[in-house]
Amino acid sequence: MKPLITLYIVLVMLSAPVLPATPMRFSLQPQQQQLQFSYQFDFNGQPQQLQFAVSNTTMAEHFRQFRSFQPALLQQYLWQDLRAHTAQYANVRLQRLPQYSGLRYNIRTRDAALQKQVAAELQQLTLERTAFYLQRDYYYQHSTLLGEHYIIPDHQRLMADSLADLLPLAQALHAKLANTPSRDSLAYISSWLQQIPYQDLSDRSKAAGYSFSPPLKMLQQHRGDCDSKAVLLAALLRMLLPDVRLAMIYLPQHAMLAVQLPAQAEDMTVTIEGRQYLLVDPTGPAQLPPGTISPQYQMYSRNNQFSYRLL
């Protein structure tokens, strides 16, 4: 029986999440014209410190109008646009129908040809104005492998438009990692992010953007969901490793980052448009190094059951 007991203990140890030896210590100190961020955390069993400051103006302006997506408000905007377009036709009336799932209406006119023309115009206008409102508010209509369509935060633009605001953090990390190999730098940054408290992700299909926080807001709140942490990691890698290709990976109720760095034999990877990417999950609290993801998500990556967006 001894070998069986030993094997059981080993399996339990291998399956248990690896947590940092000591919890992260975080402080946010207001100064004259800026906020000072200070972190004390462990990396590979060694104590680490990270400090940077962000101006009050930058903090106040950082995606200050970003809100969770509200379908009812979008439908209200679209209805106003459709009515304004229809007003150019004297003999056409637009009647809104009770809302079940989306914006529904009847086009009332005695001219059948005109009714068909207006219907086509309104359909095209709805597509164009929906794209406009989503783009304005940093949202994006994402399609899954199953053909489902969800409104989610526009992670690509949120990352790109965060770079200037995140420069103080990137500079602080560069000072620590200037002579560090790319994969080790990735491991350091993702480990730091994994130790920031995790905030659960709401159902994408019901409350898009409800728990997403733009990068500086996430750091100020000292908590973040998988999307928020992945976007922040992507932004930092874009500045520190500008030649490395990145992609957001979307799984059922989860998101992580794919990084085009050389993979080792045991690494979890995905192939996107003919290129191999290393999977990195900065969500936490488990300390998962690059190339390692939670077992519950491995089946999706192995079977190519994921969607993605290049960053």
WOMO-V544373 format. One record per residue. PHI is phi in degrees with one decimal (* if undefined). OMEGA is omega in degrees with one decimal (999 if undefined). NEAR is the number of other C-alpha atoms within 8 Angstrom. Layout:
# WOMO-V544373
PHI:OMEGA:NEAR + PHI:OMEGA:NEAR
This chain:
# WOMO-V544373
*:-176.6:4 + -58.5:179.3:5 + -60.1:179.9:6 + -66.6:179.1:7 + -63.9:179.1:8 + -61.9:179.5:8 + -62.3:179.9:8 + -61.1:-179.2:8 + -63.5:179.9:8 + -63.5:-179.8:8 + -63.8:178.0:8 + -62.3:-179.5:8 + -64.8:-178.8:7 + -71.0:-176.2:6 + -87.5:-178.4:6 + -73.4:179.0:6 + -66.9:178.2:6 + -88.7:-178.5:7 + -109.2:178.6:7 + -63.4:-177.3:11 + -61.8:178.5:6 + -131.4:179.8:6 + -63.0:175.8:7 + -63.2:173.1:10 + -109.0:-174.8:7 + -131.0:173.8:8 + -138.0:178.5:8 + -126.2:-172.9:9 + -114.8:174.5:7 + -68.6:174.1:8 + -119.4:-171.8:7 + -56.4:-176.7:4 + -125.3:-174.5:7 + -156.2:173.4:11 + -111.1:179.6:12 + -100.1:176.9:13 + -97.3:-180.0:11 + -134.0:-179.0:11 + -129.5:167.6:12 + -124.9:-175.1:11 + -154.3:179.1:13 + -103.0:170.2:12 + -139.9:-176.6:11 + 53.9:177.2:4 + 80.0:-179.1:7 + -112.0:178.8:6 + -67.5:-177.8:8 + -130.9:173.7:9 + -131.2:177.6:8 + -142.5:-179.8:9 + -137.5:173.0:10 + -160.8:-178.5:10 + -128.3:179.0:10 + -126.8:-177.7:11 + -64.1:178.4:9 + -61.0:179.5:9 + -63.5:178.8:7 + -62.5:179.3:9 + -61.6:-176.8:10 + -69.3:-175.5:7 + -92.7:-173.9:7 + -68.1:179.4:11 + 47.7:-174.2:6 + -66.8:179.9:6 + -97.6:-179.9:5 + -70.6:-180.0:7 + -135.4:173.5:7 + -64.8:-175.9:10 + -68.9:-179.4:10 + -121.3:-178.6:7 + -56.6:-178.4:6 + -63.5:179.5:6 + -69.5:176.2:7 + -61.2:179.6:10 + -63.9:177.2:10 + -64.1:177.8:8 + -61.6:-178.5:8 + -64.7:179.3:11 + -61.6:177.4:9 + -62.8:179.0:8 + -65.8:-179.3:9 + -66.0:178.4:11 + -64.9:179.4:9 + -63.7:178.9:8 + -68.1:-177.5:8 + -68.2:-176.5:11 + -62.4:179.8:9 + -74.5:179.5:6 + -105.3:-175.0:6 + -65.2:-173.7:5 + -104.3:-179.8:6 + -122.9:176.0:11 + -124.8:-179.7:9 + -110.6:-178.5:10 + -115.4:-180.0:8 + -81.7:-179.6:8 + -98.6:178.8:8 + -54.3:-175.9:5 + -84.3:172.3:7 + -112.5:177.4:4 + -152.1:179.2:4 + 115.0:-177.7:6 + -88.5:-179.0:9 + -127.3:-176.6:8 + -157.6:172.3:8 + -112.6:174.7:8 + -101.6:-174.3:11 + -104.6:176.3:9 + -164.4:178.3:10 + -86.5:-178.7:6 + -95.6:-175.8:6 + -62.6:180.0:7 + -65.2:178.7:6 + -66.1:178.5:8 + -60.3:178.9:13 + -65.2:179.4:8 + -64.2:-178.6:8 + -64.8:179.2:10 + -59.7:178.9:9 + -66.0:179.6:8 + -64.6:-178.7:8 + -69.1:177.1:10 + -63.7:178.6:8 + -67.2:179.1:8 + -63.0:178.3:9 + -60.5:178.4:10 + -62.6:-177.0:8 + -66.8:-177.6:8 + -72.7:175.0:10 + -61.3:177.8:10 + -60.2:179.8:8 + -63.2:-177.1:8 + -66.8:177.8:9 + -64.5:179.7:11 + -64.2:-179.9:10 + -61.7:-174.1:7 + -99.3:178.2:9 + 63.7:173.7:11 + -125.0:-170.5:12 + -153.2:177.2:10 + -89.8:-175.1:9 + -101.4:179.6:8 + -108.1:178.6:10 + -92.2:178.3:9 + -64.2:-179.0:8 + -87.3:179.4:5 + 83.3:177.1:6 + -80.7:-178.1:7 + -122.5:179.4:8 + -124.5:171.3:10 + -89.4:-179.4:12 + -131.4:174.3:11 + -56.2:-179.7:11 + -79.1:-174.1:10 + -59.8:179.9:9 + -62.4:-179.0:9 + -72.4:178.0:8 + -60.9:176.1:12 + -65.4:-175.3:12 + -61.9:-176.8:8 + -83.0:176.7:7 + -95.4:-168.8:11 + -58.6:-177.7:11 + -63.1:-178.3:6 + -68.4:-177.5:10 + -91.4:-176.9:12 + -56.8:178.8:8 + -59.3:177.6:10 + -67.3:179.3:10 + -61.4:179.1:11 + -66.5:178.2:8 + -64.7:177.9:11 + -69.5:179.6:9 + -62.8:178.9:9 + -62.3:179.8:7 + -85.5:-168.3:6 + -115.5:-172.4:8 + -55.7:-177.0:6 + -108.6:-177.1:4 + -98.5:176.5:7 + -56.3:-173.6:6 + -56.0:-178.2:8 + -65.4:178.0:8 + -67.2:175.9:8 + -63.0:177.1:10 + -59.7:179.6:10 + -62.5:-179.1:10 + -64.3:-176.4:9 + -67.4:-179.4:9 + -67.4:176.9:14 + -63.7:176.3:13 + -59.5:-179.7:10 + -66.1:179.9:12 + -62.4:-178.4:14 + -87.2:170.6:13 + -73.6:-174.2:12 + -51.8:-177.6:10 + -88.2:174.3:12 + -112.9:-174.1:9 + -60.7:179.5:8 + -90.0:176.6:11 + -74.5:179.7:10 + -62.1:-177.9:8 + -56.8:-173.0:12 + -74.9:-176.6:7 + -110.5:-174.6:6 + -147.1:-177.0:11 + -60.2:176.7:14 + 78.0:-175.3:12 + -60.6:-176.8:9 + -106.9:179.0:11 + -76.5:176.3:12 + -126.4:172.6:10 + -57.2:-168.3:11 + -48.1:-177.7:12 + -67.3:177.2:10 + -64.4:178.6:10 + -61.9:179.4:12 + -66.6:178.9:8 + -65.3:179.1:7 + -77.3:-179.1:7 + 56.3:172.8:8 + -167.4:-179.5:10 + -167.3:176.8:17 + -88.1:-175.7:14 + -63.4:179.2:16 + -61.7:-176.5:12 + -61.8:-179.3:13 + -68.9:179.7:13 + -65.6:178.8:15 + -65.9:178.2:12 + -63.5:177.7:11 + -60.6:179.8:12 + -62.1:-179.5:11 + -63.3:-180.0:13 + -66.7:177.5:11 + -66.7:178.6:11 + -60.8:180.0:10 + -83.1:-175.5:9 + -86.4:179.5:8 + -130.5:-169.5:8 + -63.8:-177.8:7 + -90.5:-177.2:5 + -88.2:178.6:10 + -74.6:-177.5:7 + -132.0:174.9:11 + -152.1:170.6:11 + -82.5:178.5:14 + -111.1:-178.0:12 + -112.0:176.4:11 + -116.0:176.3:11 + -57.4:177.9:4 + 58.7:177.5:9 + -158.0:176.4:9 + -144.1:176.5:12 + -150.6:-175.7:15 + -111.2:171.8:14 + -114.4:-174.0:14 + -125.7:-178.3:12 + -85.0:173.5:11 + -124.2:179.7:9 + -55.3:-177.8:5 + -102.4:174.0:9 + -96.9:-172.2:5 + -58.2:-175.3:4 + -88.9:-175.3:5 + -73.3:170.0:11 + -84.8:-178.3:11 + -134.9:170.9:12 + -133.7:176.5:12 + -109.4:-178.4:8 + -124.9:178.7:7 + 50.5:175.4:4 + 83.4:-179.4:5 + -115.8:179.1:7 + -88.5:179.9:9 + -121.9:175.6:13 + -84.7:179.0:16 + -84.5:179.1:16 + -136.7:179.3:14 + -116.9:-177.9:15 + -85.4:-171.1:15 + -63.6:-175.8:12 + 79.2:0.7:13 + -77.7:179.1:10 + -62.8:179.4:9 + -86.1:-178.5:12 + -104.1:179.9:11 + -69.8:176.0:9 + -52.8:-178.3:13 + 91.5:178.5:12 + -121.1:176.7:11 + -130.5:-178.8:11 + -60.2:-180.0:6 + -55.0:-177.4:6 + -67.1:-179.8:5 + -107.0:-175.7:9 + -65.3:-179.1:10 + -62.3:-179.3:9 + -69.4:-179.1:10 + -69.8:-179.3:12 + -65.4:-176.8:8 + -98.2:-179.9:6 + 57.1:179.3:7 + -96.8:-179.9:10 + -149.4:169.8:11 + -114.6:-174.3:10 + -150.0:171.3:8 + -146.2:177.8:8 + -68.5:-177.7:7 + -110.4:999:7
